[in-house]
């Protein structure tokens, strides 16, 4: 999917170079478990992606990965840890890994093992934005974001808990609104770009196409909103 620019590691030694050069432990040897590295992987996509395309690609991977190998509960834990790490909450990410008995021999989520020795590989595009991400800012909004609520939608007020400031906010919505539309409304109210928002309810990530009524959200529940940091713009010399 993309070529890795480099990885900088702040502890447990240094790693430089591409992901392909990261050493792989032998299945018959004792596997070390390093603390999760508090660094963001820098990489460049072979084909430039928009933020929407990257989100869709991530959702596709996480939704299909458990069908091929490994245990679903481990994949769910890795997904939650990846979201926490991308939002720079490394303490939470480490706690999730420890709680699920997941080891990371190289300190990165690109290669992990459960307590049974099963190997799990998370692609780099699920862990950080590429440095050549394409901003969706053409003065237009995507169709899912501009679609008006369907008839029969009931007006509700949802309580959202934002990871950026650990505060709860109330957001007026319609039950026929999609999560993508709700993210745009939250942007208008709180100034948070939809591409930085990840909505979770009941431990599950809510996709942009899902309707409020389909997710069975009601005013009595709290929706967790993980707010990712803004991508750092870099100019290659």
Residue frames as a rotation matrix with the C-alpha (Angstrom) as fourth column:
UNK 1
0.571 0.821 0.000 0.00
0.821 -0.571 0.000 0.00
0.000 0.000 -1.000 0.00
UNK 2
0.924 -0.251 0.288 2.71
-0.212 -0.964 -0.161 2.43
0.318 0.088 -0.944 0.85
UNK 3
0.172 -0.942 -0.288 6.39
0.504 0.336 -0.796 2.82
0.847 -0.009 0.532 1.50
UNK 4
0.770 0.085 -0.633 7.61
0.633 -0.237 0.737 3.60
-0.087 -0.968 -0.236 4.97
UNK 5
0.654 -0.545 0.525 9.71
-0.184 -0.787 -0.589 6.75
0.734 0.289 -0.615 5.31
UNK 6
-0.478 -0.871 -0.114 11.12
-0.079 0.172 -0.982 5.89
0.875 -0.461 -0.151 8.70
UNK 7
0.690 0.617 -0.378 10.54
0.319 0.210 0.924 5.04
0.649 -0.759 -0.052 12.33
UNK 8
-0.328 -0.755 0.568 12.09
-0.372 -0.449 -0.812 6.88
0.868 -0.478 -0.133 15.24
UNK 9
0.429 0.446 -0.785 12.09
0.462 0.639 0.615 5.13
0.776 -0.627 0.069 18.56
UNK 10
0.365 -0.214 0.906 12.42
-0.543 -0.839 0.020 6.97
0.756 -0.500 -0.423 21.84
UNK 11
0.126 -0.347 0.929 13.24
-0.937 0.266 0.226 4.02
-0.326 -0.899 -0.292 24.06
UNK 12
0.529 -0.034 0.848 14.41
-0.057 0.996 0.075 0.41
-0.847 -0.088 0.524 24.09
UNK 13
-0.362 -0.788 0.498 16.98
0.544 0.255 0.799 1.18
-0.757 0.560 0.337 21.44
UNK 14
-0.200 0.234 -0.951 16.72
-0.572 -0.817 -0.080 2.83
-0.796 0.528 0.297 18.04
UNK 15
-0.034 0.241 0.970 15.12
0.694 0.704 -0.151 1.75
-0.719 0.668 -0.191 14.80
UNK 16
-0.122 -0.010 -0.993 15.72
-0.561 -0.824 0.077 3.43
-0.819 0.566 0.095 11.49
UNK 17
-0.959 -0.239 -0.152 14.70
-0.249 0.457 0.854 2.42
-0.134 0.857 -0.498 8.02
UNK 18
-0.352 0.869 -0.348 11.64
-0.735 -0.026 0.678 0.83
0.580 0.495 0.647 6.47
UNK 19
0.312 0.582 0.751 9.17
-0.903 0.426 0.045 -1.50
-0.294 -0.693 0.658 8.07
UNK 20
0.861 0.009 -0.509 10.45
-0.282 0.840 -0.463 -4.28
0.423 0.542 0.726 5.86
UNK 21
-0.054 -0.988 -0.146 13.79
-0.192 0.154 -0.969 -4.10
0.980 -0.025 -0.198 7.65
UNK 22
0.120 0.160 0.980 12.34
-0.983 -0.119 0.140 -4.59
0.139 -0.980 0.143 11.13
UNK 23
-0.819 -0.527 -0.225 13.63
-0.491 0.848 -0.200 -7.86
0.296 -0.053 -0.954 12.53
UNK 24
0.313 0.930 -0.195 11.13
-0.722 0.366 0.587 -10.68
0.617 -0.043 0.786 12.88
UNK 25
-0.203 -0.385 0.900 11.34
-0.904 0.428 -0.020 -13.06
-0.377 -0.818 -0.435 15.83
UNK 26
-0.696 -0.070 -0.714 11.64
-0.418 0.849 0.324 -16.78
0.584 0.524 -0.620 15.10
UNK 27
0.322 0.946 0.034 8.60
-0.617 0.183 0.766 -18.79
0.718 -0.267 0.642 16.12
UNK 28
0.536 -0.124 -0.835 10.76
0.420 0.897 0.136 -21.23
0.733 -0.424 0.533 18.04
UNK 29
-0.573 -0.819 -0.020 12.63
0.474 -0.311 -0.824 -18.63
0.668 -0.482 0.567 20.11
UNK 30
-0.152 0.474 -0.867 11.62
0.932 -0.224 -0.286 -16.81
-0.329 -0.852 -0.408 23.27
UNK 31
-0.014 0.259 0.966 9.80
0.704 -0.683 0.194 -13.65
0.710 0.683 -0.173 22.25
UNK 32
-0.785 -0.301 -0.542 10.53
0.600 -0.589 -0.541 -10.40
-0.156 -0.750 0.643 24.06
UNK 33
0.315 0.921 0.231 7.76
0.914 -0.359 0.187 -7.95
0.255 0.152 -0.955 24.78
UNK 34
-0.783 -0.616 0.082 8.86
0.591 -0.779 -0.212 -4.32
0.194 -0.117 0.974 24.43
UNK 35
-0.225 0.696 -0.682 6.78
0.413 -0.566 -0.714 -1.38
-0.882 -0.443 -0.160 25.69
UNK 36
0.506 0.495 0.706 4.77
0.852 -0.159 -0.499 0.31
-0.135 0.854 -0.502 22.96
UNK 37
-0.578 -0.806 0.126 6.91
0.814 -0.559 0.157 2.96
-0.056 0.193 0.980 21.29
UNK 38
0.265 0.650 -0.712 5.71
0.578 -0.698 -0.422 6.52
-0.772 -0.300 -0.561 21.87
UNK 39
-0.669 -0.486 -0.562 6.41
-0.203 -0.608 0.768 7.59
-0.715 0.628 0.308 18.30
UNK 40
0.528 0.839 -0.133 4.29
-0.297 0.036 -0.954 8.03
-0.795 0.544 0.268 15.18
UNK 41
-0.156 -0.553 0.819 5.32
0.629 0.583 0.514 6.02
-0.762 0.595 0.256 12.13
UNK 42
0.070 0.086 -0.994 6.07
-0.568 -0.816 -0.110 8.27
-0.820 0.572 -0.008 9.15
UNK 43
-0.433 -0.174 0.884 5.25
0.508 0.763 0.399 6.76
-0.745 0.622 -0.242 5.78
UNK 44
-0.509 0.219 -0.832 4.30
-0.672 -0.705 0.225 7.73
-0.538 0.674 0.506 2.24
UNK 45
0.300 0.725 0.620 1.47
-0.010 0.653 -0.758 6.16
-0.954 0.221 0.204 0.30
UNK 46
-0.643 -0.510 0.571 2.31
0.511 0.270 0.816 4.83
-0.570 0.817 0.087 -3.19
UNK 47
-0.393 0.627 0.672 -1.00
0.632 -0.346 0.693 6.29
0.668 0.697 -0.261 -4.37
UNK 48
-0.958 0.013 0.286 -2.04
-0.189 -0.780 -0.597 9.53
0.215 -0.626 0.749 -2.59
UNK 49
-0.418 0.832 -0.366 -5.18
0.817 0.520 0.248 9.00
0.396 -0.195 -0.897 -0.51
UNK 50
-0.195 0.463 0.865 -7.84
-0.352 -0.856 0.379 11.40
0.915 -0.231 0.330 0.62
UNK 51
-0.764 -0.065 0.643 -8.85
-0.646 0.071 -0.760 11.30
0.004 -0.995 -0.096 4.27
UNK 52
0.268 0.950 0.158 -12.14
-0.906 0.305 -0.295 9.65
-0.328 -0.064 0.942 3.32
UNK 53
0.524 -0.148 -0.839 -10.37
-0.498 0.746 -0.443 6.94
0.691 0.649 0.317 1.30
UNK 54
-0.603 -0.796 -0.040 -8.00
-0.380 0.331 -0.864 6.27
0.701 -0.506 -0.502 4.19
UNK 55
-0.457 0.522 0.720 -10.90
-0.826 0.051 -0.561 5.94
-0.329 -0.852 0.408 6.64
UNK 56
0.607 0.736 -0.299 -12.68
-0.794 0.544 -0.272 3.52
-0.038 0.403 0.915 4.30
UNK 57
0.159 -0.647 -0.746 -9.54
-0.390 0.653 -0.649 1.46
0.907 0.394 -0.149 3.83
UNK 58
-0.787 -0.431 0.441 -9.05
-0.544 0.150 -0.825 1.24
0.289 -0.890 -0.353 7.59
UNK 59
-0.047 0.867 0.496 -12.67
-0.895 0.185 -0.407 0.22
-0.444 -0.463 0.767 8.19
UNK 60
0.627 0.264 -0.733 -12.39
-0.665 0.672 -0.326 -2.46
0.406 0.692 0.597 5.50
UNK 61
-0.334 -0.836 -0.435 -9.27
-0.354 0.539 -0.764 -3.95
0.873 -0.102 -0.476 7.11
UNK 62
-0.815 -0.014 0.579 -10.62
-0.578 0.085 -0.811 -4.02
-0.038 -0.996 -0.078 10.65
UNK 63
0.172 0.976 0.137 -13.95
-0.916 0.209 -0.341 -5.45
-0.362 -0.066 0.930 9.51
UNK 64
0.745 0.144 -0.652 -12.40
-0.529 0.722 -0.445 -8.28
0.407 0.676 0.614 7.48
UNK 65
-0.243 -0.970 0.030 -9.20
-0.796 0.181 -0.577 -9.15
0.554 -0.164 -0.816 9.37
UNK 66
-0.310 0.092 0.946 -10.87
-0.801 0.511 -0.313 -11.47
-0.512 -0.855 -0.084 11.97
UNK 67
0.734 0.679 -0.022 -12.28
-0.570 0.598 -0.563 -13.62
-0.369 0.426 0.826 9.13
UNK 68
0.568 -0.579 -0.586 -8.84
-0.492 0.332 -0.805 -14.73
0.660 0.745 -0.096 7.98
UNK 69
-0.073 -0.655 -0.752 -6.75
0.474 0.641 -0.604 -15.50
0.878 -0.400 0.264 11.04
UNK 70
-0.912 -0.378 0.160 -6.47
0.025 -0.441 -0.897 -14.90
0.410 -0.814 0.411 14.76
UNK 71
-0.398 0.764 -0.507 -9.13
0.916 0.298 -0.270 -14.27
-0.055 -0.572 -0.818 17.36
UNK 72
0.170 0.567 0.806 -11.75
0.609 -0.703 0.367 -11.54
0.775 0.429 -0.465 17.04
UNK 73
0.906 0.215 -0.365 -11.25
0.424 -0.469 0.775 -10.30
-0.005 -0.857 -0.516 20.60
UNK 74
-0.003 -0.973 -0.230 -7.53
0.725 -0.160 0.669 -9.75
-0.688 -0.165 0.706 19.88
UNK 75
-0.470 -0.113 0.875 -8.30
0.812 -0.445 0.378 -7.87
0.347 0.888 0.301 16.68
UNK 76
0.593 0.756 0.276 -10.80
0.527 -0.624 0.577 -5.71
0.609 -0.197 -0.769 18.60
UNK 77
0.693 -0.413 -0.591 -8.14
0.506 -0.307 0.806 -4.95
-0.514 -0.858 -0.004 21.22
UNK 78
-0.384 -0.879 0.283 -5.58
0.820 -0.185 0.541 -4.08
-0.423 0.440 0.792 18.52
UNK 79
-0.088 0.448 0.890 -8.07
0.741 -0.568 0.359 -1.76
0.666 0.691 -0.282 16.86
UNK 80
0.888 0.446 -0.116 -8.78
0.389 -0.592 0.706 0.04
0.246 -0.672 -0.699 20.12
UNK 81
0.352 -0.847 -0.399 -5.05
0.600 -0.123 0.791 0.28
-0.719 -0.518 0.464 20.89
UNK 82
-0.428 -0.500 0.753 -4.33
0.903 -0.259 0.342 1.68
0.024 0.827 0.562 17.41
UNK 83
0.366 0.652 0.663 -6.99
0.551 -0.727 0.411 4.38
0.750 0.215 -0.626 17.84
UNK 84
0.917 -0.041 -0.397 -5.65
0.350 -0.395 0.850 5.29
-0.192 -0.918 -0.347 21.29
UNK 85
0.014 -0.999 -0.036 -2.03
0.752 -0.013 0.659 5.42
-0.659 -0.036 0.751 20.06
UNK 86
-0.283 -0.093 0.955 -2.94
0.871 -0.443 0.215 7.58
0.402 0.892 0.206 17.06
UNK 87
0.648 0.548 0.529 -4.60
0.237 -0.805 0.544 10.06
0.724 -0.227 -0.652 19.42
UNK 88
-0.196 -0.916 0.349 -1.32
-0.249 -0.298 -0.921 9.99
0.948 -0.267 -0.170 21.43
UNK 89
0.456 0.344 0.821 -2.90
-0.885 0.083 0.457 8.26
0.090 -0.935 0.342 24.43
UNK 90
-0.145 -0.640 -0.755 -0.08
-0.517 0.699 -0.494 5.72
0.844 0.319 -0.432 24.70
UNK 91
-0.802 -0.103 0.588 -0.91
-0.590 0.295 -0.752 4.90
-0.096 -0.950 -0.298 28.32
UNK 92
0.197 0.949 0.248 -4.38
-0.749 0.309 -0.587 3.71
-0.633 -0.070 0.771 27.32
UNK 93
0.507 -0.052 -0.860 -3.00
-0.748 0.469 -0.469 1.84
0.428 0.882 0.199 24.31
UNK 94
-0.576 -0.795 -0.188 -0.47
-0.538 0.542 -0.646 0.02
0.615 -0.271 -0.740 26.51
UNK 95
-0.579 0.434 0.691 -3.18
-0.650 0.266 -0.712 -0.84
-0.493 -0.861 0.128 29.05
UNK 96
0.525 0.795 -0.305 -5.33
-0.807 0.351 -0.475 -2.34
-0.271 0.495 0.826 26.28
UNK 97
0.185 -0.556 -0.811 -2.42
-0.612 0.580 -0.537 -4.47
0.769 0.595 -0.233 25.04
UNK 98
-0.803 -0.527 0.278 -1.52
-0.522 0.395 -0.756 -5.64
0.288 -0.752 -0.593 28.54
UNK 99
-0.241 0.806 0.540 -5.13
-0.776 0.174 -0.606 -6.46
-0.583 -0.565 0.584 29.35
UNK 100
0.769 0.533 -0.352 -5.41
-0.630 0.543 -0.555 -8.66
-0.105 0.648 0.754 26.25
UNK 101
0.400 -0.716 0.572 -1.97
-0.008 0.621 0.784 -10.27
-0.916 -0.318 0.243 26.82
UNK 102
0.940 -0.100 0.326 -0.68
0.328 0.005 -0.945 -8.95
0.093 0.995 0.037 23.49
UNK 103
0.253 -0.928 -0.274 3.09
0.440 -0.142 0.887 -8.71
-0.862 -0.345 0.372 23.04
UNK 104
0.999 -0.037 -0.021 4.85
-0.038 -0.529 -0.848 -6.31
0.020 0.848 -0.530 20.65
UNK 105
0.540 -0.842 0.008 8.43
0.780 0.504 0.372 -7.59
-0.317 -0.194 0.928 20.15
UNK 106
-0.316 -0.692 0.649 9.47
0.886 -0.460 -0.059 -4.53
0.339 0.557 0.758 18.14
UNK 107
-0.673 0.078 -0.736 7.50
0.461 -0.734 -0.499 -1.96
-0.579 -0.675 0.458 20.10
UNK 108
-0.746 0.423 -0.515 5.14
-0.638 -0.675 0.370 -1.28
-0.191 0.604 0.773 17.19
UNK 109
0.005 0.875 0.485 1.66
-0.437 0.438 -0.786 -2.56
-0.900 -0.208 0.384 16.40
UNK 110
0.106 -0.027 -0.994 2.77
-0.991 0.078 -0.108 -3.60
0.081 0.997 -0.019 12.91
UNK 111
-0.168 -0.177 -0.970 3.62
-0.201 0.969 -0.142 -7.02
0.965 0.171 -0.198 14.38
UNK 112
-0.180 0.215 0.960 1.99
-0.979 -0.129 -0.155 -8.47
0.090 -0.968 0.234 17.49
UNK 113
-0.600 -0.011 -0.800 1.42
-0.066 0.997 0.035 -11.84
0.797 0.074 -0.599 19.16
UNK 114
0.465 0.751 0.469 -1.23
-0.668 -0.050 0.742 -13.17
0.581 -0.659 0.479 21.51
UNK 115
0.109 -0.457 0.883 -0.47
-0.930 0.266 0.253 -15.45
-0.350 -0.849 -0.397 24.47
UNK 116
0.706 0.190 0.682 -0.89
-0.020 0.968 -0.249 -18.51
-0.708 0.162 0.687 22.22
UNK 117
-0.325 -0.940 0.099 1.83
0.207 0.032 0.978 -17.29
-0.923 0.339 0.184 19.86
UNK 118
0.300 0.507 0.808 -0.51
0.918 0.076 -0.389 -16.35
-0.259 0.858 -0.443 17.01
UNK 119
-0.717 -0.677 -0.167 0.90
0.571 -0.708 0.416 -13.56
-0.400 0.202 0.894 14.90
UNK 120
0.518 0.855 0.001 -1.11
0.753 -0.456 -0.475 -10.44
-0.406 0.247 -0.880 14.06
UNK 121
-0.657 -0.731 0.185 0.05
0.724 -0.542 0.427 -7.83
-0.212 0.414 0.885 11.53
UNK 122
0.456 0.766 -0.453 -1.51
0.581 -0.642 -0.500 -4.38
-0.674 -0.035 -0.738 11.40
UNK 123
0.151 -0.401 0.903 -0.82
0.931 -0.250 -0.267 -2.36
0.333 0.881 0.336 8.21
UNK 124
-0.720 -0.578 -0.385 0.82
0.678 -0.703 -0.213 0.99
-0.148 -0.414 0.898 8.68
UNK 125
-0.708 0.476 0.521 -2.16
0.003 -0.736 0.677 2.83
0.706 0.481 0.520 7.16
UNK 126
0.381 0.847 -0.371 -4.20
0.434 0.191 0.881 1.78
0.817 -0.496 -0.295 10.21
UNK 127
0.195 -0.431 -0.881 -1.68
0.980 0.044 0.196 3.37
-0.046 -0.901 0.431 12.56
UNK 128
-0.233 -0.294 -0.927 -0.95
0.311 -0.926 0.215 6.83
-0.922 -0.238 0.307 11.17
UNK 129
0.835 0.504 -0.220 -1.70
0.014 -0.420 -0.908 9.19
-0.550 0.755 -0.357 8.31
UNK 130
0.253 -0.770 0.585 0.67
0.966 0.237 -0.104 9.17
-0.058 0.592 0.804 5.29
UNK 131
-0.355 -0.467 -0.810 2.75
0.457 -0.842 0.285 12.30
-0.816 -0.269 0.512 4.84
UNK 132
-0.995 0.015 -0.095 1.16
-0.091 -0.475 0.875 12.81
-0.032 0.880 0.475 1.41
UNK 133
-0.391 0.920 -0.010 -2.45
0.760 0.317 -0.567 12.70
-0.519 -0.229 -0.824 2.59
UNK 134
-0.770 0.208 0.604 -4.79
0.376 -0.616 0.692 14.63
0.516 0.760 0.395 0.28
UNK 135
-0.825 0.476 -0.305 -7.00
0.059 -0.462 -0.885 17.14
-0.562 -0.748 0.353 2.07
UNK 136
-0.377 0.801 0.465 -10.69
0.906 0.216 0.363 17.03
0.190 0.559 -0.807 1.12
UNK 137
-0.091 0.270 -0.959 -11.12
0.489 -0.826 -0.279 20.78
-0.868 -0.494 -0.056 1.03
UNK 138
-0.796 -0.143 0.588 -12.54
0.605 -0.233 0.762 21.83
0.028 0.962 0.272 -2.32
UNK 139
-0.845 0.534 -0.005 -15.32
-0.528 -0.836 -0.149 23.94
-0.084 -0.124 0.989 -0.90
UNK 140
0.033 0.860 -0.509 -17.62
-0.697 0.385 0.605 20.94
0.716 0.335 0.612 -1.25
UNK 141
-0.245 -0.024 0.969 -18.78
-0.845 0.495 -0.201 18.33
-0.475 -0.868 -0.141 1.17
UNK 142
-0.988 -0.127 -0.088 -19.06
-0.154 0.877 0.455 14.64
0.020 0.463 -0.886 0.39
UNK 143
-0.386 0.908 -0.162 -22.54
-0.304 0.041 0.952 13.33
0.871 0.417 0.260 -0.56
UNK 144
-0.098 0.352 -0.931 -22.95
0.728 0.663 0.175 11.51
0.679 -0.660 -0.321 2.74
UNK 145
-0.686 -0.250 -0.683 -22.29
0.691 -0.519 -0.504 14.74
-0.229 -0.817 0.529 4.62
UNK 146
-0.927 0.333 -0.171 -24.67
-0.366 -0.902 0.229 16.88
-0.078 0.275 0.958 2.57
UNK 147
-0.565 0.760 -0.321 -27.54
0.284 0.544 0.790 14.41
0.775 0.355 -0.523 2.41
UNK 148
-0.417 0.488 0.767 -30.47
-0.787 -0.616 -0.036 15.78
0.455 -0.618 0.641 4.40
UNK 149
-0.798 0.153 0.583 -32.17
-0.360 0.655 -0.664 13.72
-0.484 -0.740 -0.467 7.05
UNK 150
-0.823 0.553 -0.126 -34.75
0.241 0.541 0.806 11.23
0.514 0.633 -0.579 5.81
UNK 151
-0.183 0.849 0.495 -38.39
-0.632 -0.487 0.603 11.90
0.753 -0.202 0.626 6.56
UNK 152
0.688 0.577 -0.441 -39.65
-0.025 0.625 0.780 10.60
0.725 -0.526 0.445 9.87
UNK 153
-0.297 -0.881 -0.367 -36.46
0.501 0.184 -0.846 11.29
0.813 -0.435 0.387 11.78
UNK 154
0.772 0.544 -0.328 -36.94
0.535 -0.280 0.797 12.17
0.342 -0.791 -0.507 15.43
UNK 155
0.261 -0.677 0.688 -34.96
-0.307 -0.734 -0.606 15.03
0.915 -0.054 -0.399 16.95
UNK 156
0.816 -0.100 -0.569 -32.74
0.541 0.482 0.690 13.95
0.205 -0.871 0.447 19.85
UNK 157
0.595 -0.704 0.387 -29.82
-0.711 -0.686 -0.155 15.37
0.375 -0.183 -0.909 21.83
UNK 158
0.707 -0.419 -0.570 -26.84
0.400 0.901 -0.167 13.02
0.584 -0.109 0.805 22.18
UNK 159
0.832 -0.535 0.149 -24.19
-0.429 -0.449 0.784 13.28
-0.353 -0.716 -0.603 24.88
UNK 160
0.742 -0.655 -0.144 -20.66
0.196 0.417 -0.887 12.95
0.641 0.630 0.438 23.44
UNK 161
0.817 -0.564 -0.122 -17.51
0.071 -0.112 0.991 12.46
-0.573 -0.818 -0.052 25.49
UNK 162
0.864 -0.500 -0.058 -14.52
-0.227 -0.284 -0.932 14.02
0.449 0.818 -0.359 23.72
UNK 163
0.636 -0.699 -0.327 -11.06
0.771 0.585 0.251 12.55
0.016 -0.412 0.911 24.25
UNK 164
0.034 -0.668 0.743 -9.43
0.547 -0.610 -0.574 15.88
0.837 0.426 0.345 23.36
UNK 165
-0.460 -0.173 0.871 -10.53
-0.471 -0.784 -0.404 17.59
0.753 -0.596 0.279 26.57
UNK 166
-0.839 0.145 -0.524 -12.27
0.428 0.771 -0.472 14.77
0.335 -0.620 -0.709 28.52
UNK 167
-0.770 0.621 -0.144 -15.45
-0.374 -0.623 -0.688 16.83
-0.517 -0.476 0.712 28.55
UNK 168
-0.437 0.735 0.519 -19.04
0.783 0.595 -0.183 15.94
-0.443 0.326 -0.835 27.66
UNK 169
-0.870 0.243 -0.430 -20.92
-0.387 -0.876 0.287 17.96
-0.307 0.415 0.856 25.05
UNK 170
-0.105 0.906 0.410 -24.53
0.301 0.422 -0.855 17.78
-0.948 0.034 -0.317 23.90
UNK 171
-0.922 -0.257 -0.291 -25.25
-0.215 -0.286 0.934 17.60
-0.323 0.923 0.208 20.17
UNK 172
0.074 0.997 -0.026 -28.75
-0.467 0.012 -0.884 18.03
-0.881 0.078 0.466 18.63
UNK 173
-0.917 -0.352 -0.187 -29.35
-0.342 0.454 0.823 15.43
-0.205 0.818 -0.537 15.91
UNK 174
0.229 0.948 -0.222 -32.07
-0.973 0.213 -0.093 13.52
-0.041 0.237 0.971 14.07
UNK 175
0.188 -0.123 0.975 -32.38
-0.336 0.924 0.181 9.75
-0.923 -0.361 0.132 14.36
UNK 176
0.876 0.165 0.452 -32.25
0.347 0.434 -0.831 9.60
-0.334 0.886 0.323 10.56
UNK 177
0.643 -0.732 -0.226 -28.86
-0.765 -0.626 -0.152 11.39
-0.030 0.271 -0.962 10.48
UNK 178
0.718 -0.545 -0.433 -25.83
0.314 0.808 -0.498 9.31
0.621 0.222 0.751 9.51
UNK 179
0.565 -0.614 -0.552 -22.71
0.679 -0.035 0.733 9.27
-0.469 -0.789 0.397 11.68
UNK 180
-0.398 -0.724 0.563 -20.95
0.915 -0.356 0.188 11.16
0.064 0.590 0.805 8.87
UNK 181
0.096 0.536 0.839 -23.56
0.352 -0.807 0.475 13.91
0.931 0.250 -0.266 9.04
UNK 182
0.911 0.240 -0.335 -23.32
0.377 -0.155 0.913 13.95
0.167 -0.958 -0.231 12.83
UNK 183
0.067 -0.969 -0.238 -19.57
0.935 -0.023 0.354 14.48
-0.348 -0.246 0.905 12.59
UNK 184
-0.447 -0.184 0.875 -20.16
0.643 -0.746 0.172 17.53
0.621 0.640 0.452 10.41
UNK 185
0.572 0.723 0.388 -22.59
0.169 -0.567 0.806 18.92
0.803 -0.396 -0.446 12.96
UNK 186
0.733 -0.394 -0.554 -20.05
0.631 0.090 0.770 18.35
-0.254 -0.915 0.315 15.71
UNK 187
-0.345 -0.863 0.369 -17.50
0.937 -0.342 0.076 20.21
0.061 0.372 0.926 13.57
UNK 188
-0.060 0.408 0.911 -19.86
0.332 -0.853 0.404 23.19
0.941 0.327 -0.084 13.32
UNK 189
0.861 0.503 0.075 -20.37
0.075 -0.271 0.960 23.18
0.503 -0.821 -0.271 17.08
UNK 190
0.833 -0.547 -0.086 -16.89
0.177 0.117 0.977 22.30
-0.525 -0.829 0.194 18.39
UNK 191
0.600 -0.610 -0.518 -14.54
-0.785 -0.573 -0.235 22.99
-0.154 0.547 -0.823 15.45
UNK 192
-0.176 -0.643 0.745 -13.35
-0.376 0.744 0.553 19.37
-0.910 -0.183 -0.373 15.13
UNK 193
-0.328 0.006 -0.945 -12.77
-0.944 0.034 0.328 18.17
0.034 0.999 -0.006 11.57
UNK 194
0.712 0.695 0.097 -14.73
-0.694 0.718 -0.049 14.98
-0.103 -0.033 0.994 10.74
UNK 195
0.499 -0.588 -0.637 -11.51
-0.215 0.628 -0.748 13.27
0.840 0.510 0.187 9.60
UNK 196
-0.581 -0.749 0.318 -10.18
-0.460 -0.019 -0.888 13.57
0.671 -0.662 -0.334 13.16
UNK 197
-0.104 0.657 0.746 -13.27
-0.985 0.037 -0.170 12.06
-0.140 -0.753 0.643 14.79
UNK 198
-0.701 0.011 -0.713 -13.74
-0.157 0.973 0.169 8.39
0.696 0.231 -0.680 15.66
UNK 199
-0.065 0.789 0.611 -17.12
-0.958 -0.221 0.184 7.58
0.280 -0.573 0.770 17.23
UNK 200
-0.799 -0.207 -0.564 -17.39
-0.061 0.962 -0.267 4.55
0.598 -0.179 -0.781 19.52
UNK 201
-0.035 0.802 0.597 -20.44
-0.980 -0.144 0.135 3.07
0.194 -0.580 0.791 21.21
UNK 202
0.840 0.350 0.416 -20.52
-0.471 0.851 0.234 -0.17
-0.271 -0.392 0.879 23.17
UNK 203
0.115 -0.911 0.397 -16.85
-0.137 0.381 0.914 -0.73
-0.984 -0.160 -0.081 22.29
UNK 204
0.075 -0.033 0.997 -17.57
0.881 0.471 -0.050 -0.68
-0.468 0.882 0.064 18.54
UNK 205
-0.813 -0.395 -0.429 -16.49
0.119 -0.833 0.540 1.87
-0.570 0.388 0.724 15.94
UNK 206
0.280 0.960 0.010 -19.46
0.358 -0.095 -0.929 3.56
-0.891 0.263 -0.370 14.26
UNK 207
-0.523 -0.473 0.709 -19.05
0.802 0.009 0.597 3.85
-0.289 0.881 0.375 10.48
UNK 208
-0.903 0.083 -0.423 -19.92
-0.137 -0.985 0.100 7.07
-0.408 0.148 0.901 8.66
UNK 209
-0.727 0.636 -0.258 -22.80
-0.308 0.034 0.951 5.49
0.613 0.771 0.172 6.71
UNK 210
-0.596 0.493 -0.634 -24.53
0.738 0.648 -0.190 4.15
0.317 -0.581 -0.750 9.82
UNK 211
-0.061 0.680 0.731 -27.70
-0.046 -0.733 0.678 5.99
0.997 0.007 0.076 10.85
UNK 212
-0.646 -0.134 0.751 -28.29
-0.695 -0.304 -0.652 7.11
0.315 -0.943 0.104 14.43
UNK 213
0.330 0.878 0.347 -31.39
-0.939 0.344 0.021 4.94
-0.101 -0.333 0.937 14.59
UNK 214
0.667 -0.139 -0.732 -29.50
-0.242 0.889 -0.389 1.93
0.704 0.437 0.559 13.23
UNK 215
-0.441 -0.892 -0.101 -26.80
-0.078 0.150 -0.986 2.32
0.894 -0.427 -0.135 15.88
UNK 216
0.349 0.713 -0.608 -29.59
0.618 0.313 0.721 2.35
0.704 -0.628 -0.331 18.50
UNK 217
-0.792 -0.606 -0.076 -28.25
0.497 -0.568 -0.656 5.54
0.354 -0.557 0.751 20.08
UNK 218
0.394 0.917 0.058 -30.51
0.660 -0.327 0.676 7.38
0.639 -0.228 -0.734 22.49
UNK 219
0.350 -0.231 0.908 -30.16
-0.350 -0.931 -0.102 10.45
0.869 -0.282 -0.407 24.76
UNK 220
0.920 0.077 0.385 -29.57
-0.392 0.218 0.894 8.19
-0.015 -0.973 0.230 27.76
UNK 221
0.698 -0.700 0.152 -26.26
0.688 0.714 0.131 6.87
-0.200 0.013 0.980 26.43
UNK 222
0.538 -0.635 -0.555 -22.81
-0.409 -0.772 0.487 8.44
-0.737 -0.035 -0.675 26.13
UNK 223
0.930 -0.278 0.242 -20.92
0.347 0.437 -0.830 8.14
0.125 0.855 0.503 22.82
UNK 224
0.334 -0.898 -0.286 -17.13
0.327 -0.174 0.929 8.16
-0.884 -0.404 0.236 23.06
UNK 225
0.986 -0.075 0.148 -15.48
0.110 -0.373 -0.921 10.41
0.124 0.925 -0.359 20.47
UNK 226
0.266 -0.961 -0.069 -11.75
0.688 0.139 0.712 9.84
-0.675 -0.237 0.699 20.01
UNK 227
0.973 0.027 -0.228 -10.22
-0.108 -0.823 -0.558 12.99
-0.203 0.568 -0.798 18.56
UNK 228
0.447 -0.849 0.282 -7.05
0.889 0.456 -0.033 12.35
-0.100 0.266 0.959 16.59
UNK 229
0.019 -0.513 -0.858 -4.33
0.256 -0.827 0.500 15.03
-0.967 -0.229 0.115 16.50
UNK 230
0.842 0.266 -0.470 -4.12
-0.319 -0.458 -0.830 17.17
-0.436 0.848 -0.301 13.40
UNK 231
0.649 -0.634 0.421 -1.75
0.755 0.603 -0.257 15.74
-0.091 0.484 0.870 10.76
UNK 232
0.265 -0.664 -0.700 1.56
0.099 -0.703 0.704 17.59
-0.959 -0.256 -0.121 10.68
UNK 233
0.996 0.082 0.019 2.20
0.032 -0.166 -0.986 19.21
-0.078 0.983 -0.168 7.31
UNK 234
0.190 -0.980 0.052 5.69
0.226 0.095 0.970 18.51
-0.955 -0.173 0.239 6.01
UNK 235
0.873 -0.028 -0.487 7.44
-0.455 -0.409 -0.791 19.95
-0.177 0.912 -0.370 2.99
UNK 236
0.602 -0.679 0.420 9.99
0.598 0.732 0.327 17.60
-0.530 0.054 0.846 1.42
UNK 237
0.267 -0.596 -0.757 13.12
-0.428 -0.777 0.462 19.30
-0.864 0.201 -0.462 0.28
